[in-house]
Amino acid sequence: MKTITQLRQQFIEGDETPVGALADTMKVINEKDTEIHAFLDVYDDAKEVAESATEAFGKKDYESKPLLGVPIAVKNNILVKGKRATGASRILENYIASYDATIIEKLKAAGAVIVGSTNLDEFAMGGSTETSAFGPTKNPHDTSRVPGGSSGGSAAAVAMGAVPIAIGTDTGGSIRQPASYCGLVGIKPTYGAVSRFGLMAMGSSLDQAGVLANSVADAEVVLNVMKGQDESDMTTVSSDTYPEVPVKETYTIGVPRSFLKDGIDRDVMERFEAHLESLKKDGHKIVDIELPLFEAGLAAYYIVMPAEVSSNLARYDGIRYGVRKEGEDLLDTYLESRAQGFGPEAKRRILLGTYVLSSGYYDAYYGKAEAVRTLMREELSQVFSNVDLVITPTAPTPAFKLGEKEDPLSMYRQDIFTVPVNLTGVPAMSLPMEEVEREGKMLPVGVQYIAPHNGEARLFDIGKKVFDDRQA
C-alpha cells in the first residue's frame, strides 16, 4: 500500500488520481472484505468526494489540504453525518448520525476521502473485535486469528491493503494492540490532544481517537490534522498545557524489567530484547527502571473503565434513540430494550461498573482505583525526570485464535502493557518488531514507546529512526 506522501506525489504529477486510488480501494474491499469483514459500511458518496479531489489537483488547488484525495476508513463509533453509527451494537443498529464528529470535520476539511466505517468490539468493549454484534473481523495475516480490538476493523482495513490510513479509538490499548497484531504503526495521543466530540463515549477519562498506518510519517500527518482544542470538548488541551518535549539525536530509554517478568511469550520477549540491542547500536541509552504501580494498572483500569461505562451507556434506554423493545410498562420497556440491545461483554461491564459505584462499594473499589491512578501519574512523572521514553512490548503475545479467549480475564490480560498509558493520560505508539511463527504462519508483534505528556513529536522522531528509515 502506498503512503500518503507517495499518493500525494502521484496525484500532483498526474500519475494517479484520487478517483483511481478510490477504485483501487474498492477493488481490495470487494476482493477481500467478504472474508476479513473489516468494514461495516462502505460509503456511496466517496466517489463524489474523490472526483472533487481529482478536479482540485487538476487546478493545482491542493496546498492547503494535506490529505486531499487520500482514502481513509473510520471506526464506527465516530459520527459521520448522514451515515450509520452503530458502535457495533444492536441497540444502535439503525442509528444515523445527525452531525460530524470534530475529527471528521477536520479530516474532511483536509480533503480526505472517507470510504467507509470499520468494525469494532461492541461500544469498543473488547480486545479482539469478537464482541461486535455484526460478527468478528479476521486478521489479514492469518484469518483464523483475531486482528485485536477494539479497533480491529480499522487495523484490518489497513493491513489488508484497502486504505493507507484508518482512524481508531483507544481506551486501554484499542489502537496499539491491533497495530501489534496486524503489523502496523498505531498512535494513542496525549489525553485531550484530540477532540472526543462526536465519539461514542466508553470511558470518558480514558478514550482518545488516534491513527493506524503503515508508516510513522503517515500517522504524524493525520494526527496533526486531527489534534487541537475544541470548544465542544472541554477536555481538549492547548499546546502549552504541558511543557514542550524536545526531540533529541539519541534518547535515554527506560525498561521496566520487573513489569516484564511474567506472561510474555518467550519468542516475543526475544524479539523485544533484540530490539533493545538495535537501539543500543544506534546510540540510544537503555536503562532499567522501576514502575511498581504499573503492575496494579490492569486492576485499577478494570474498575475505573466499567464505572465510566455504566454511566455512559445509561443513555441507551430504547426511549430517545436506537432500538426500542416495547414492554408492558415503561420499566419493562427499559429492561427489554437493554437486554436485547446489548451483548454479553457490554452487560458484563455495565454490571461491574454499577457494582463498584454502588453505595458501600464506591470507596472500597472506585475510590481506591482513582487513588492508584493518581499515584501512577506521579510515579511516571518521576521516571520521566530521568529517562526520555519508556519501552515495553505492546502485547504479551501475537494475535490469538478466534474463540480462544473465552475467559474474560484471559482476554483482559492482553492489555497489561497498554492500560497504564490511558490511566496516566500520556501518549504512546506501537511499532512493528520482527515476526514470530505460529502453526506455519508468520505473525507480527509490536513494541510500545511511551512518552511524557505532549510528547508525540518525540514518539514520531524515534519511530521514524527505528522503523520508517529502516523500511526505506
DOVEX-721484 format. One record per residue (C-alpha): residue number from 1; residue in one letter; x, y, z. Coordinates in steps of 0.25 Angstrom, whole numbers, m for minus. Example, Ala and Ser with C-alpha at 12.3 -4.5 7.8 and 13.67 -1.06 7.14 Angstrom:
% residues 2
<1, 'A', <49, m18, 31>>
<2, 'S', <55, m4, 29>>
***
This chain:
% residues 472
<1, 'M', <0, 0, 0>>
<2, 'K', <5, 14, m4>>
<3, 'T', <8, 24, 7>>
<4, 'I', <1, 38, 8>>
<5, 'T', <14, 44, 2>>
<6, 'Q', <15, 35, m9>>
<7, 'L', <0, 36, m13>>
<8, 'R', <1, 51, m12>>
<9, 'Q', <13, 52, m21>>
<10, 'Q', <6, 43, m31>>
<11, 'F', <m7, 52, m31>>
<12, 'I', <2, 64, m33>>
<13, 'E', <10, 58, m44>>
<14, 'G', <m3, 53, m51>>
<15, 'D', <2, 38, m50>>
<16, 'E', <m10, 35, m41>>
<17, 'T', <m23, 42, m38>>
<18, 'P', <m32, 41, m25>>
<19, 'V', <m43, 34, m33>>
<20, 'G', <m33, 24, m37>>
<21, 'A', <m28, 22, m23>>
<22, 'L', <m42, 20, m18>>
<23, 'A', <m45, 10, m29>>
<24, 'D', <m32, 2, m24>>
<25, 'T', <m38, 3, m10>>
<26, 'M', <m52, m2, m15>>
<27, 'K', <m45, m14, m22>>
<28, 'V', <m38, m18, m10>>
<29, 'I', <m51, m17, m1>>
<30, 'N', <m59, m25, m12>>
<31, 'E', <m48, m36, m13>>
<32, 'K', <m44, m38, 2>>
<33, 'D', <m54, m32, 11>>
<34, 'T', <m65, m43, 10>>
<35, 'E', <m55, m52, 18>>
<36, 'I', <m48, m41, 26>>
<37, 'H', <m60, m33, 30>>
<38, 'A', <m52, m20, 33>>
<39, 'F', <m64, m11, 29>>
<40, 'L', <m78, m9, 34>>
<41, 'D', <m82, 1, 23>>
<42, 'V', <m75, 6, 10>>
<43, 'Y', <m80, 20, 6>>
<44, 'D', <m86, 22, m7>>
<45, 'D', <m83, 37, m7>>
<46, 'A', <m68, 34, m6>>
<47, 'K', <m67, 35, m21>>
<48, 'E', <m73, 49, m22>>
<49, 'V', <m62, 53, m12>>
<50, 'A', <m51, 47, m20>>
<51, 'E', <m56, 53, m33>>
<52, 'S', <m56, 67, m26>>
<53, 'A', <m41, 64, m21>>
<54, 'T', <m37, 60, m35>>
<55, 'E', <m42, 73, m40>>
<56, 'A', <m35, 81, m29>>
<57, 'F', <m22, 74, m33>>
<58, 'G', <m24, 77, m48>>
<59, 'K', <m26, 92, m44>>
<60, 'K', <m13, 91, m35>>
<61, 'D', <m22, 95, m23>>
<62, 'Y', <m16, 85, m12>>
<63, 'E', <m6, 93, m4>>
<64, 'S', <m16, 95, 8>>
<65, 'K', <m21, 81, 8>>
<66, 'P', <m11, 71, 13>>
<67, 'L', <m20, 59, 11>>
<68, 'L', <m26, 63, m2>>
<69, 'G', <m31, 50, m9>>
<70, 'V', <m26, 40, 1>>
<71, 'P', <m35, 29, 4>>
<72, 'I', <m38, 27, 20>>
<73, 'A', <m46, 18, 28>>
<74, 'V', <m53, 22, 41>>
<75, 'K', <m57, 13, 53>>
<76, 'N', <m72, 12, 54>>
<77, 'N', <m72, 19, 68>>
<78, 'I', <m69, 32, 62>>
<79, 'L', <m80, 40, 56>>
<80, 'V', <m81, 43, 41>>
<81, 'K', <m93, 52, 37>>
<82, 'G', <m103, 44, 30>>
<83, 'K', <m96, 31, 32>>
<84, 'R', <m100, 19, 41>>
<85, 'A', <m93, 20, 54>>
<86, 'T', <m95, 7, 62>>
<87, 'G', <m83, 5, 71>>
<88, 'A', <m85, m9, 66>>
<89, 'S', <m97, m11, 75>>
<90, 'R', <m111, m16, 73>>
<91, 'I', <m116, m5, 81>>
<92, 'L', <m112, 5, 71>>
<93, 'E', <m114, m3, 59>>
<94, 'N', <m121, 7, 50>>
<95, 'Y', <m116, 20, 57>>
<96, 'I', <m112, 30, 46>>
<97, 'A', <m102, 41, 51>>
<98, 'S', <m108, 55, 51>>
<99, 'Y', <m95, 63, 51>>
<100, 'D', <m80, 60, 48>>
<101, 'A', <m70, 58, 60>>
<102, 'T', <m60, 69, 61>>
<103, 'I', <m49, 60, 56>>
<104, 'I', <m57, 56, 44>>
<105, 'E', <m59, 71, 41>>
<106, 'K', <m44, 73, 41>>
<107, 'L', <m42, 61, 32>>
<108, 'K', <m52, 65, 22>>
<109, 'A', <m46, 80, 22>>
<110, 'A', <m32, 74, 20>>
<111, 'G', <m38, 67, 7>>
<112, 'A', <m39, 52, 12>>
<113, 'V', <m48, 43, 5>>
<114, 'I', <m55, 35, 15>>
<115, 'V', <m58, 22, 9>>
<116, 'G', <m66, 15, 20>>
<117, 'S', <m67, 11, 34>>
<118, 'T', <m60, m1, 41>>
<119, 'N', <m64, m12, 50>>
<120, 'L', <m61, m12, 65>>
<121, 'D', <m64, m18, 78>>
<122, 'E', <m78, m14, 83>>
<123, 'F', <m76, 0, 88>>
<124, 'A', <m61, m2, 88>>
<125, 'M', <m62, m12, 99>>
<126, 'G', <m52, m24, 96>>
<127, 'G', <m39, m27, 91>>
<128, 'S', <m41, m36, 79>>
<129, 'T', <m53, m30, 71>>
<130, 'E', <m61, m42, 74>>
<131, 'T', <m72, m35, 82>>
<132, 'S', <m77, m28, 70>>
<133, 'A', <m92, m30, 69>>
<134, 'F', <m89, m31, 54>>
<135, 'G', <m79, m42, 54>>
<136, 'P', <m64, m43, 56>>
<137, 'T', <m53, m37, 48>>
<138, 'K', <m41, m46, 44>>
<139, 'N', <m27, m43, 44>>
<140, 'P', <m21, m42, 29>>
<141, 'H', <m8, m49, 33>>
<142, 'D', <m16, m61, 38>>
<143, 'T', <m31, m62, 36>>
<144, 'S', <m32, m72, 47>>
<145, 'R', <m27, m61, 57>>
<146, 'V', <m33, m48, 63>>
<147, 'P', <m28, m34, 58>>
<148, 'G', <m28, m29, 72>>
<149, 'G', <m38, m19, 77>>
<150, 'S', <m46, m11, 79>>
<151, 'S', <m41, m4, 67>>
<152, 'G', <m39, m18, 59>>
<153, 'G', <m47, m13, 47>>
<154, 'S', <m38, m1, 45>>
<155, 'A', <m26, m9, 47>>
<156, 'A', <m30, m20, 37>>
<157, 'A', <m34, m9, 27>>
<158, 'V', <m20, m4, 26>>
<159, 'A', <m13, m18, 28>>
<160, 'M', <m21, m24, 16>>
<161, 'G', <m17, m12, 7>>
<162, 'A', <m31, m5, 6>>
<163, 'V', <m26, 8, 11>>
<164, 'P', <m13, 15, 15>>
<165, 'I', <m19, 21, 28>>
<166, 'A', <m31, 17, 37>>
<167, 'I', <m36, 24, 50>>
<168, 'G', <m38, 17, 63>>
<169, 'T', <m40, 20, 77>>
<170, 'D', <m32, 15, 89>>
<171, 'T', <m38, 14, 103>>
<172, 'G', <m28, 3, 109>>
<173, 'G', <m20, m1, 97>>
<174, 'S', <m30, m2, 86>>
<175, 'I', <m21, 5, 75>>
<176, 'R', <m8, 0, 80>>
<177, 'Q', <m11, m15, 82>>
<178, 'P', <m18, m17, 68>>
<179, 'A', <m6, m10, 62>>
<180, 'S', <3, m20, 69>>
<181, 'Y', <m5, m32, 64>>
<182, 'C', <m6, m26, 50>>
<183, 'G', <8, m21, 48>>
<184, 'L', <4, m6, 47>>
<185, 'V', <8, 7, 54>>
<186, 'G', <m2, 11, 64>>
<187, 'I', <m2, 24, 72>>
<188, 'K', <m10, 28, 84>>
<189, 'P', <m8, 43, 87>>
<190, 'T', <m8, 50, 100>>
<191, 'Y', <m22, 51, 106>>
<192, 'G', <m28, 64, 102>>
<193, 'A', <m19, 66, 89>>
<194, 'V', <m31, 61, 80>>
<195, 'S', <m45, 65, 82>>
<196, 'R', <m55, 54, 87>>
<197, 'F', <m67, 62, 82>>
<198, 'G', <m75, 52, 73>>
<199, 'L', <m68, 40, 78>>
<200, 'M', <m77, 30, 85>>
<201, 'A', <m73, 30, 100>>
<202, 'M', <m68, 17, 106>>
<203, 'G', <m59, 22, 117>>
<204, 'S', <m59, 38, 117>>
<205, 'S', <m46, 40, 124>>
<206, 'L', <m39, 29, 116>>
<207, 'D', <m44, 30, 102>>
<208, 'Q', <m35, 36, 91>>
<209, 'A', <m36, 36, 76>>
<210, 'G', <m23, 32, 68>>
<211, 'V', <m17, 27, 56>>
<212, 'L', <m14, 13, 50>>
<213, 'A', <m4, 14, 38>>
<214, 'N', <7, 7, 30>>
<215, 'S', <17, 17, 34>>
<216, 'V', <21, 27, 45>>
<217, 'A', <21, 39, 35>>
<218, 'D', <7, 36, 31>>
<219, 'A', <2, 35, 45>>
<220, 'E', <8, 48, 48>>
<221, 'V', <2, 55, 36>>
<222, 'V', <m12, 50, 40>>
<223, 'L', <m11, 53, 55>>
<224, 'N', <m6, 67, 52>>
<225, 'V', <m19, 69, 44>>
<226, 'M', <m28, 64, 56>>
<227, 'K', <m22, 70, 68>>
<228, 'G', <m25, 83, 74>>
<229, 'Q', <m34, 90, 84>>
<230, 'D', <m49, 89, 82>>
<231, 'E', <m60, 98, 89>>
<232, 'S', <m69, 86, 88>>
<233, 'D', <m60, 77, 97>>
<234, 'M', <m55, 84, 109>>
<235, 'T', <m45, 73, 112>>
<236, 'T', <m37, 77, 100>>
<237, 'V', <m24, 84, 104>>
<238, 'S', <m15, 94, 97>>
<239, 'S', <m1, 92, 92>>
<240, 'D', <4, 100, 104>>
<241, 'T', <m4, 92, 115>>
<242, 'Y', <8, 83, 116>>
<243, 'P', <23, 86, 115>>
<244, 'E', <30, 85, 102>>
<245, 'V', <36, 71, 100>>
<246, 'P', <48, 73, 91>>
<247, 'V', <53, 63, 81>>
<248, 'K', <68, 58, 82>>
<249, 'E', <78, 52, 74>>
<250, 'T', <79, 40, 83>>
<251, 'Y', <70, 36, 95>>
<252, 'T', <71, 30, 109>>
<253, 'I', <60, 19, 109>>
<254, 'G', <55, 12, 121>>
<255, 'V', <51, m2, 122>>
<256, 'P', <42, m6, 134>>
<257, 'R', <48, m20, 136>>
<258, 'S', <40, m25, 147>>
<259, 'F', <28, m22, 139>>
<260, 'L', <32, m31, 128>>
<261, 'K', <35, m43, 136>>
<262, 'D', <22, m52, 135>>
<263, 'G', <12, m55, 124>>
<264, 'I', <20, m51, 112>>
<265, 'D', <23, m62, 101>>
<266, 'R', <37, m66, 100>>
<267, 'D', <39, m62, 85>>
<268, 'V', <32, m49, 87>>
<269, 'M', <42, m45, 98>>
<270, 'E', <53, m50, 90>>
<271, 'R', <49, m40, 79>>
<272, 'F', <48, m29, 89>>
<273, 'E', <62, m32, 94>>
<274, 'A', <67, m31, 80>>
<275, 'H', <60, m18, 78>>
<276, 'L', <67, m13, 90>>
<277, 'E', <80, m17, 85>>
<278, 'S', <78, m10, 72>>
<279, 'L', <74, 3, 80>>
<280, 'K', <88, 2, 87>>
<281, 'K', <95, 0, 73>>
<282, 'D', <88, 13, 69>>
<283, 'G', <94, 21, 80>>
<284, 'H', <82, 21, 90>>
<285, 'K', <84, 18, 104>>
<286, 'I', <76, 7, 111>>
<287, 'V', <74, 7, 126>>
<288, 'D', <65, m2, 135>>
<289, 'I', <54, 6, 143>>
<290, 'E', <44, 3, 153>>
<291, 'L', <29, 5, 151>>
<292, 'P', <23, m4, 162>>
<293, 'L', <9, 3, 161>>
<294, 'F', <8, 0, 147>>
<295, 'E', <7, m15, 151>>
<296, 'A', <m6, m10, 158>>
<297, 'G', <m11, m3, 146>>
<298, 'L', <m19, m14, 140>>
<299, 'A', <m27, m16, 153>>
<300, 'A', <m29, m1, 154>>
<301, 'Y', <m33, 0, 139>>
<302, 'Y', <m44, m11, 141>>
<303, 'I', <m50, m3, 152>>
<304, 'V', <m49, 11, 146>>
<305, 'M', <m53, 7, 132>>
<306, 'P', <m66, m1, 135>>
<307, 'A', <m70, 10, 145>>
<308, 'E', <m70, 20, 133>>
<309, 'V', <m76, 10, 124>>
<310, 'S', <m88, 8, 133>>
<311, 'S', <m90, 23, 133>>
<312, 'N', <m88, 26, 118>>
<313, 'L', <m97, 14, 114>>
<314, 'A', <m109, 18, 123>>
<315, 'R', <m114, 27, 111>>
<316, 'Y', <m117, 15, 103>>
<317, 'D', <m130, 12, 108>>
<318, 'G', <m139, 10, 96>>
<319, 'I', <m146, 23, 98>>
<320, 'R', <m138, 34, 92>>
<321, 'Y', <m131, 27, 80>>
<322, 'G', <m127, 13, 76>>
<323, 'V', <m134, 0, 77>>
<324, 'R', <m147, 0, 85>>
<325, 'K', <m154, m13, 90>>
<326, 'E', <m168, m10, 95>>
<327, 'G', <m171, m15, 109>>
<328, 'E', <m183, m16, 118>>
<329, 'D', <m179, m2, 124>>
<330, 'L', <m168, 8, 124>>
<331, 'L', <m159, 0, 133>>
<332, 'D', <m161, m13, 125>>
<333, 'T', <m158, m5, 112>>
<334, 'Y', <m145, m1, 118>>
<335, 'L', <m141, m15, 122>>
<336, 'E', <m145, m21, 109>>
<337, 'S', <m138, m11, 101>>
<338, 'R', <m125, m12, 108>>
<339, 'A', <m126, m27, 110>>
<340, 'Q', <m128, m30, 95>>
<341, 'G', <m119, m18, 90>>
<342, 'F', <m106, m20, 98>>
<343, 'G', <m97, m32, 96>>
<344, 'P', <m91, m40, 107>>
<345, 'E', <m78, m32, 109>>
<346, 'A', <m86, m19, 110>>
<347, 'K', <m95, m25, 120>>
<348, 'R', <m83, m30, 128>>
<349, 'R', <m76, m17, 129>>
<350, 'I', <m89, m9, 132>>
<351, 'L', <m92, m19, 143>>
<352, 'L', <m78, m18, 149>>
<353, 'G', <m77, m3, 147>>
<354, 'T', <m91, m1, 154>>
<355, 'Y', <m86, m10, 166>>
<356, 'V', <m73, m2, 168>>
<357, 'L', <m81, 11, 168>>
<358, 'S', <m91, 6, 178>>
<359, 'S', <m93, 10, 192>>
<360, 'G', <m84, 3, 201>>
<361, 'Y', <m74, m1, 190>>
<362, 'Y', <m71, 13, 184>>
<363, 'D', <m59, 16, 194>>
<364, 'A', <m55, 1, 194>>
<365, 'Y', <m53, 0, 179>>
<366, 'Y', <m55, 12, 171>>
<367, 'G', <m49, 22, 181>>
<368, 'K', <m36, 13, 183>>
<369, 'A', <m35, 11, 168>>
<370, 'E', <m35, 26, 165>>
<371, 'A', <m25, 28, 177>>
<372, 'V', <m15, 18, 170>>
<373, 'R', <m17, 25, 157>>
<374, 'T', <m12, 38, 163>>
<375, 'L', <0, 31, 169>>
<376, 'M', <3, 25, 155>>
<377, 'R', <3, 38, 149>>
<378, 'E', <13, 43, 160>>
<379, 'E', <21, 31, 158>>
<380, 'L', <22, 32, 143>>
<381, 'S', <25, 47, 144>>
<382, 'Q', <37, 44, 153>>
<383, 'V', <42, 33, 144>>
<384, 'F', <42, 43, 132>>
<385, 'S', <51, 53, 140>>
<386, 'N', <62, 42, 138>>
<387, 'V', <58, 36, 124>>
<388, 'D', <53, 41, 111>>
<389, 'L', <44, 29, 107>>
<390, 'V', <39, 17, 113>>
<391, 'I', <38, 4, 105>>
<392, 'T', <31, m9, 106>>
<393, 'P', <25, m20, 97>>
<394, 'T', <11, m15, 92>>
<395, 'A', <5, m28, 96>>
<396, 'P', <10, m41, 102>>
<397, 'T', <6, m50, 91>>
<398, 'P', <4, m49, 76>>
<399, 'A', <m11, m50, 71>>
<400, 'F', <m18, m61, 77>>
<401, 'K', <m29, m70, 70>>
<402, 'L', <m43, m66, 68>>
<403, 'G', <m51, m72, 80>>
<404, 'E', <m38, m75, 88>>
<405, 'K', <m40, m65, 100>>
<406, 'E', <m53, m70, 105>>
<407, 'D', <m49, m66, 119>>
<408, 'P', <m51, m51, 120>>
<409, 'L', <m39, m50, 130>>
<410, 'S', <m30, m56, 120>>
<411, 'M', <m35, m46, 109>>
<412, 'Y', <m33, m34, 119>>
<413, 'R', <m18, m39, 122>>
<414, 'Q', <m15, m35, 107>>
<415, 'D', <m16, m21, 111>>
<416, 'I', <m6, m21, 123>>
<417, 'F', <5, m12, 116>>
<418, 'T', <m5, m3, 109>>
<419, 'V', <m15, 1, 120>>
<420, 'P', <m5, 9, 129>>
<421, 'V', <m4, 19, 118>>
<422, 'N', <m18, 22, 117>>
<423, 'L', <m19, 23, 132>>
<424, 'T', <m8, 33, 133>>
<425, 'G', <m12, 41, 120>>
<426, 'V', <2, 41, 113>>
<427, 'P', <4, 37, 98>>
<428, 'A', <9, 24, 93>>
<429, 'M', <12, 18, 80>>
<430, 'S', <13, 3, 75>>
<431, 'L', <23, 0, 65>>
<432, 'P', <25, m14, 57>>
<433, 'M', <36, m22, 62>>
<434, 'E', <40, m35, 55>>
<435, 'E', <30, m46, 53>>
<436, 'V', <28, m59, 61>>
<437, 'E', <24, m73, 56>>
<438, 'R', <11, m79, 60>>
<439, 'E', <6, m92, 52>>
<440, 'G', <14, m89, 40>>
<441, 'K', <9, m74, 39>>
<442, 'M', <18, m62, 42>>
<443, 'L', <11, m53, 51>>
<444, 'P', <14, m38, 55>>
<445, 'V', <18, m34, 69>>
<446, 'G', <19, m19, 73>>
<447, 'V', <28, m11, 82>>
<448, 'Q', <22, 1, 90>>
<449, 'Y', <28, 14, 93>>
<450, 'I', <23, 23, 104>>
<451, 'A', <26, 38, 104>>
<452, 'P', <23, 49, 114>>
<453, 'H', <10, 58, 112>>
<454, 'N', <11, 65, 99>>
<455, 'G', <22, 56, 95>>
<456, 'E', <16, 52, 81>>
<457, 'A', <27, 59, 74>>
<458, 'R', <37, 50, 81>>
<459, 'L', <30, 38, 78>>
<460, 'F', <29, 41, 63>>
<461, 'D', <44, 44, 64>>
<462, 'I', <48, 31, 70>>
<463, 'G', <38, 24, 61>>
<464, 'K', <44, 29, 48>>
<465, 'K', <58, 26, 53>>
<466, 'V', <55, 11, 57>>
<467, 'F', <44, 8, 47>>
<468, 'D', <42, 17, 35>>
<469, 'D', <56, 19, 32>>
<470, 'R', <59, 4, 32>>
<471, 'Q', <47, 1, 23>>
<472, 'A', <52, 11, 13>>
***
